[in-house]
Amino acid sequence: MPDGEPIHSPPVGAPSVKGLKGWLQRRAETALNRPGRASPAFTEPGEHHVVLQVIGARPVQVLAIIAQVTGLDLMSASNLARDAPVVLVSGISEASADRVVARLVKVGAKAVVGER
């Protein structure tokens, strides 16, 4: 790699930002687009599903919970939540579904458990 060439190249068409601001921007983009793994407490197999009906007044917290429950990155979780009412997770146990709904309701969303 020649001297002076950036380690991380910016997306095509995007202006290159250098220094701390550029590093923070690249770090945020990476975090937003990084898929995760669904928490085992929310994925016990079963015959139930969770339907998100309304996001509520605290959408950032709701998106964080959706990402944790589904294993999606934050951008995909945002796209999913935008389509509410929507099935967030399916094929989980009643206990897992109740945990998901309780977490969502705690942050102001409206969600219900359904059965297949």
TABEL-V196382 format. One record per run of one state. SS is the DSSP state (2 for helix, 1 for strand, 0 for the rest). FROM is the first residue (numbers start at 1). LEN is the number of residues. If there is no record, write none. Layout:
# TABEL-V196382
ss->SS from->FROM len->LEN
ss->SS from->FROM len->LEN
This chain:
# TABEL-V196382
ss->0 from->1 len->18
ss->2 from->19 len->14
ss->0 from->33 len->7
ss->2 from->40 len->3
ss->0 from->43 len->2
ss->1 from->45 len->10
ss->0 from->55 len->4
ss->2 from->59 len->12
ss->0 from->71 len->3
ss->2 from->74 len->9
ss->0 from->83 len->3
ss->1 from->86 len->7
ss->0 from->93 len->1
ss->2 from->94 len->13
ss->0 from->107 len->3
ss->1 from->110 len->6
ss->0 from->116 len->1
